[in-house]
Amino acid sequence: MSEGGGLPRLVVLASTYPRWQHDHEPSFVHELSRRLTQWFEVVVICPHAAGAKRREVLDGVRVERYRYGWDGLETLVNDGGIVTNLRRAPWKWLLVPGFVAMQWLAARRELEGDVVVHAHWILTPGFVARMLRAPFVVTSHGADLFALRSKFPMALKRFVLKRARSMTVVSHAMLGEAAKLLDGSKIAVSPMGVDLRERFVPKVGALRESGKILFVGRLVEKKGVEVLLRAMPMVLARIPSATLTIVGFGPLEESLKSECAELGLGGVVTFVGAAPQINLVDYYRAASVFAAPFRAASSGDQEGLGLVLVEALGCGCPVVTSDIPAIRDVAAGMPGMRVVVPEDPRVLADGLVASLSEEMSDASKPDHAQLMERFDWDLVAARYARLLLSARLEETRK
């Protein structure tokens, strides 16, 4: 058992984590970690960022943020993620050794007593977990699996996973790629969750804005926002009152705004920037349709699951999305979804127009109960707890 109480300790290693309450950075690692406090004493080891506290307790989770650079240099992980930041500014590779070493040192201090480690992403948290003397489970969220495919990163991934007790991937679409790195018997599909009990739920009596199309996500190649922009003139030709709201930020923001101007969409498309999860509900409830034109990036990166689809559907918002493997875990048997050929603005426009023109019936409304069965956070956390406890017990039997 851990020093402070009767629960085993779970050391969570992450490269992306909310910097403060209601941050716009992805929150799924925190949402899972806080629910795992039923089974574990949870401590998260994540990188420090400007404006964040070095140490704090968030929703029962002890968060330790390690320094890996001087003020102004801790810019490796936020505003797009590690892979995006390294591509945008190659000099940031100089930050990687310190980033890894300092996470290892911070995690090593927590290895007292009965401990299991949960590493989110194969690289770099998975590498840190591999170098610790503790049982560990690795969760891949997509970019770490689909991108970084050259010889050295692939060898490094195999090195990490060789010692893992098990690996989880967040969709069935990832199984094939994961099996290239690890024995399939050690891989489980276990998605992240969505708060479908209180937050992402339909609002009784809420009126949707006619013709309003919504996109939520990072402005990176794999999200396909440029395809959506090219579809908009064709949507407007048939529904002149249509509008598009883009919620998110990322390295393509300026080029997408320039494309808007070239397409004459200045009064039609609104970029609102990043928004915390707590504010997304209002956007989902107001939109007539949610657009998710996902595509494979030139690097090979692609969507791991697409939880924004679940958030939109949870709020009762119909979805038009590209037919890529990752979305099939959401789309299977789910009313309220139109799946179209990826990277084709004309087909996307047809799907959006059809959805905007359709009177929503009970048969076409998203099935909230079905979403709960697949993505409810409490069920997701229970699955991860069983997996992590199993890894811990396997260690104690040795």
C-alpha positions in Angstrom: 0.0 0.0 0.0 1.0 3.6 -0.4 2.5 5.6 2.5 -0.5 7.8 3.2 -3.4 5.4 3.3 -4.9 2.1 2.4 -5.1 2.4 -1.4 -2.4 1.4 -3.8 -0.8 4.4 -5.6 -1.3 5.1 -9.2 1.4 7.2 -10.8 0.0 8.8 -14.0 2.5 10.0 -16.6 1.2 12.5 -19.2 2.5 15.0 -21.5 -0.8 16.9 -21.9 -2.8 17.8 -18.9 -5.0 20.8 -17.8 -2.9 23.6 -16.5 -5.7 24.9 -14.3 -9.4 24.4 -13.7 -11.4 24.9 -16.9 -8.3 25.0 -19.1 -8.9 24.6 -22.9 -6.2 21.9 -23.1 -7.5 18.4 -23.5 -8.9 17.1 -20.1 -9.4 13.4 -20.7 -6.4 12.3 -18.7 -7.6 14.3 -15.8 -11.2 13.1 -16.1 -10.0 9.5 -16.0 -7.5 10.1 -13.2 -10.1 11.8 -10.9 -12.5 8.9 -11.3 -9.7 6.4 -10.5 -9.4 7.9 -7.0 -12.1 5.3 -6.0 -9.4 2.6 -6.4 -6.1 4.4 -6.1 -4.2 7.2 -4.5 -3.6 9.1 -7.7 -0.6 11.3 -8.5 -0.1 12.8 -11.9 3.3 13.7 -13.2 3.1 16.2 -16.0 5.1 19.1 -17.4 4.9 22.6 -16.0 3.6 25.4 -18.1 3.5 29.2 -17.7 0.8 30.2 -15.3 0.3 26.8 -13.8 1.0 25.8 -10.2 4.0 23.5 -9.5 1.9 21.4 -7.1 -1.8 21.3 -6.4 -4.8 18.9 -5.8 -7.4 18.9 -8.5 -10.6 17.0 -7.8 -8.8 14.7 -5.4 -5.8 14.1 -7.8 -2.4 15.3 -6.6 -0.7 17.0 -9.6 3.1 17.4 -9.7 4.3 19.6 -12.5 8.0 19.3 -13.2 10.1 22.0 -14.7 12.1 21.1 -17.8 13.3 24.6 -18.9 13.6 28.2 -17.9 10.7 30.5 -18.0 9.6 31.1 -21.5 11.1 27.8 -22.8 8.6 25.4 -21.4 6.7 25.3 -24.7 7.0 21.7 -25.9 3.6 20.4 -25.1 0.8 23.0 -25.0 -0.9 24.7 -28.0 -1.0 21.7 -30.3 1.0 18.9 -28.6 4.5 17.6 -28.8 4.5 16.3 -32.4 2.9 19.5 -33.8 5.3 21.7 -31.8 8.4 19.8 -33.0 7.3 20.0 -36.6 6.6 23.7 -36.2 9.8 24.6 -34.4 12.5 21.9 -34.8 14.8 23.6 -32.3 12.4 22.3 -29.6 14.0 18.9 -30.0 16.7 20.4 -27.7 14.0 20.4 -24.9 13.2 16.7 -25.2 16.1 15.2 -23.2 15.4 17.5 -20.2 11.6 16.9 -20.6 12.1 13.1 -20.4 14.8 13.2 -17.6 12.8 15.6 -15.4 9.6 13.5 -15.7 11.6 10.4 -14.8 13.1 12.1 -11.7 9.7 13.4 -10.6 8.1 10.0 -11.1 10.9 8.1 -9.3 10.2 10.0 -6.1 6.6 8.6 -6.1 7.6 4.9 -6.3 7.1 4.1 -2.6 5.2 1.0 -1.6 2.4 -0.5 -3.7 2.6 1.3 -7.0 1.4 0.9 -10.6 2.2 3.4 -13.4 -0.2 4.5 -16.2 1.5 6.2 -19.1 -0.6 8.1 -21.5 1.1 8.0 -25.0 3.9 5.6 -25.9 6.4 8.5 -26.3 7.5 10.2 -24.1 5.6 9.1 -21.0 5.7 5.5 -22.0 9.5 5.7 -22.3 9.7 7.2 -18.9 7.5 4.4 -17.5 9.8 1.8 -19.2 12.8 3.3 -17.3 11.1 3.1 -13.9 11.1 -0.1 -11.8 7.4 -0.5 -11.5 4.6 -2.3 -13.4 3.1 -0.1 -16.0 0.3 0.1 -18.6 0.5 2.3 -21.7 -2.5 4.0 -23.4 -2.1 5.2 -27.0 -4.4 7.9 -28.1 -3.6 7.8 -31.8 -0.9 10.4 -32.8 1.8 8.4 -31.0 0.8 5.3 -32.9 -0.1 6.6 -36.4 2.7 9.2 -36.7 6.4 8.9 -36.1 6.8 5.9 -38.4 10.5 6.0 -39.3 12.9 3.3 -38.1 14.2 4.8 -34.9 10.8 5.9 -33.4 9.3 2.5 -34.3 12.2 0.7 -32.5 11.7 3.0 -29.5 8.0 2.2 -29.4 8.8 -1.6 -29.4 11.4 -1.0 -26.6 8.8 0.7 -24.5 6.0 -1.8 -25.0 8.2 -4.9 -24.5 8.1 -4.2 -20.8 4.5 -3.0 -20.5 2.1 -5.2 -18.6 -0.5 -4.3 -21.2 -1.4 -1.6 -23.7 -4.8 0.0 -24.4 -5.9 1.8 -27.6 -8.9 4.0 -27.7 -10.6 2.5 -30.8 -10.7 -0.8 -32.8 -9.1 1.1 -35.7 -5.9 1.2 -33.8 -5.6 -2.5 -33.1 -3.8 -3.4 -36.3 -1.1 -0.7 -35.9 -0.7 -1.6 -32.2 -0.3 -5.3 -33.1 2.8 -4.4 -35.2 4.5 -3.4 -31.9 3.2 -5.8 -29.3 1.6 -9.2 -28.9 -2.1 -8.8 -29.6 -3.0 -10.7 -26.4 -1.7 -7.8 -24.4 -3.7 -5.1 -26.2 -7.2 -4.0 -25.2 -9.6 -1.5 -26.7 -10.7 0.9 -24.1 -11.8 4.4 -25.1 -11.7 7.6 -23.1 -15.1 8.7 -21.9 -17.5 11.7 -22.0 -19.6 13.1 -19.2 -22.9 12.0 -20.6 -24.7 12.1 -17.2 -24.5 15.8 -16.4 -22.6 17.9 -19.0 -23.1 16.6 -22.5 -26.8 16.1 -22.4 -29.6 17.6 -24.5 -31.3 20.7 -23.0 -35.1 20.3 -22.8 -36.8 23.0 -24.9 -33.5 24.4 -26.3 -33.8 25.8 -29.8 -31.1 25.2 -32.4 -30.0 28.0 -34.6 -31.2 27.3 -38.2 -28.4 26.7 -40.6 -25.6 26.8 -38.0 -22.7 24.4 -38.7 -20.2 23.8 -35.9 -16.6 22.5 -35.8 -14.7 21.8 -32.6 -11.1 20.7 -32.5 -7.5 21.6 -33.0 -6.7 23.3 -36.2 -4.3 20.7 -37.6 -4.2 18.8 -40.8 -5.9 15.6 -39.7 -9.0 17.5 -38.6 -9.8 18.4 -42.3 -11.0 22.0 -41.7 -9.7 23.1 -45.1 -12.1 20.6 -46.7 -15.0 22.0 -44.7 -14.1 25.5 -45.8 -14.1 24.4 -49.5 -17.5 22.8 -48.9 -19.1 26.0 -47.6 -19.6 27.8 -50.9 -21.6 24.7 -52.1 -23.6 24.7 -48.9 -24.4 28.4 -49.3 -25.5 27.9 -52.9 -28.4 25.8 -51.5 -28.8 27.2 -48.0 -27.8 30.9 -48.2 -28.4 31.4 -44.5 -25.9 28.8 -43.4 -23.0 29.8 -41.1 -20.0 28.0 -39.7 -18.5 28.4 -36.2 -15.0 27.1 -35.6 -14.1 26.4 -32.0 -10.4 25.6 -31.5 -6.8 26.7 -32.1 -3.7 25.4 -33.7 -0.9 25.9 -36.2 -3.2 26.2 -39.2 -5.3 29.0 -37.9 -3.8 31.8 -39.9 -3.8 29.8 -43.2 -7.4 28.8 -42.6 -8.4 32.4 -42.1 -6.6 33.3 -45.3 -8.5 30.6 -47.1 -11.7 32.0 -45.7 -10.9 35.4 -47.2 -10.0 33.8 -50.6 -13.3 31.9 -50.7 -15.3 35.0 -49.7 -16.5 33.5 -46.4 -15.6 36.5 -44.2 -19.2 37.0 -43.0 -20.1 33.4 -42.9 -17.3 31.7 -40.9 -16.5 32.7 -37.3 -13.3 31.6 -35.6 -13.9 31.8 -31.8 -10.6 30.4 -30.6 -10.1 27.8 -27.9 -12.9 27.1 -25.4 -12.8 25.0 -22.2 -15.0 21.9 -22.0 -17.5 23.6 -19.7 -18.3 26.1 -22.4 -18.6 23.6 -25.3 -22.0 22.4 -24.3 -23.6 25.7 -25.3 -22.1 25.5 -28.8 -23.2 21.9 -29.3 -26.8 22.7 -28.1 -27.1 25.7 -30.4 -25.8 24.1 -33.6 -28.0 22.5 -36.3 -25.2 20.1 -37.3 -21.7 19.2 -36.2 -19.1 18.8 -38.9 -16.1 16.5 -38.4 -14.3 16.2 -41.8 -11.4 14.1 -40.5 -8.7 12.9 -42.8 -5.3 11.2 -42.7 -2.4 13.8 -42.4 0.6 13.7 -44.6 2.6 12.4 -41.7 0.3 9.4 -41.3 -1.3 10.8 -38.2 -5.0 10.4 -38.0 -7.8 10.5 -35.5 -7.7 7.9 -32.7 -11.4 8.0 -31.8 -13.0 11.4 -32.1 -14.7 12.0 -28.8 -16.0 15.3 -30.1 -18.5 13.2 -32.0 -19.7 11.7 -28.8 -19.9 15.2 -27.1 -22.0 16.5 -30.0 -24.3 13.5 -30.1 -24.7 13.6 -26.3 -26.1 17.1 -26.7 -28.5 15.9 -29.3 -26.6 17.5 -32.2 -26.6 15.6 -35.5 -23.2 14.8 -37.0 -21.7 14.7 -40.5 -18.3 13.1 -40.4 -15.7 11.4 -42.7 -15.6 7.7 -43.1 -12.2 7.0 -41.5 -11.6 3.9 -39.3 -11.5 5.7 -36.0 -15.1 7.0 -36.1 -16.7 3.5 -36.7 -16.7 2.8 -32.9 -19.0 5.8 -32.5 -21.0 5.4 -35.8 -21.9 1.7 -35.5 -25.7 1.6 -35.2 -25.9 5.2 -34.1 -28.8 7.4 -35.3 -28.1 11.1 -36.0 -24.9 10.4 -38.0 -24.1 10.9 -41.6 -20.8 9.3 -42.8 -19.3 10.7 -46.0 -16.2 10.0 -48.2 -13.2 11.9 -46.7 -11.4 14.8 -48.4 -14.2 15.5 -50.9 -15.7 19.0 -50.4 -18.7 18.3 -52.7 -19.7 15.1 -50.9 -19.3 16.8 -47.5 -21.5 19.7 -48.7 -24.2 17.3 -49.8 -24.1 15.7 -46.3 -24.3 19.0 -44.5 -27.2 20.2 -46.7 -29.1 17.0 -46.2 -28.7 17.2 -42.5 -29.6 20.9 -42.3 -32.7 20.2 -44.5 -33.9 17.2 -42.5 -36.6 17.5 -39.9 -35.3 15.6 -36.9 -37.6 12.8 -35.9 -37.3 10.5 -32.9 -35.8 7.8 -35.2 -33.0 10.2 -36.3 -32.1 11.6 -32.9 -28.8 10.4 -31.4 -29.3 7.4 -29.0 -28.1 8.7 -25.6 -28.5 5.3 -23.9 -26.3 3.7 -26.5 -23.7 6.4 -26.1 -23.7 5.8 -22.3 -23.1 2.1 -22.8 -20.0 2.8 -24.8 -18.5 6.1 -23.4 -19.9 6.8 -20.0 -16.9 7.9 -17.8 -17.9 5.8 -14.8 -17.9 2.6 -17.0 -14.7 3.6 -18.7 -13.0 4.3 -15.3 -14.1 0.9 -14.0 -12.5 -0.9 -17.0 -9.2 1.0 -16.5 -9.3 0.2 -12.8 -9.6 -3.5 -13.5 -6.7 -3.3 -16.0 -4.4 -1.4 -13.7 -5.2 -3.5 -10.6 -4.5 -6.6 -12.7 -1.1 -5.2 -13.7 -0.4 -4.5 -10.0 -1.4 -8.0 -8.9 0.7 -9.6 -11.6 3.7 -7.8 -10.2 3.0 -9.0 -6.6 2.8 -12.6 -7.7 6.4 -12.5 -9.0 
